[in-house]
Amino acid sequence: MSTACTCPARWRRLYTVIEGMRYKVEPAAADTATSLLFRAWCAGCGAEYGHPFRLGARDLNAA
């Protein structure tokens, strides 16, 4: 798997998979618990995102 995003707008749509569920993530300035425990990928080209990320705001809301 590549680590270089080949999408026209690089790293625009990122996701991670936690316990079989796919979550939207966004770049973060520093490591988060999520980025330390899981990996993220570009939804467009499948490249692995090797930088800190956090869960998207939509996925932080409790049910």
Helices and strands as residue ranges (DSSP letters): E 14-18, E 21-27, H 33-37, E 40-42, E 48-49, E 53-55, G 57-60
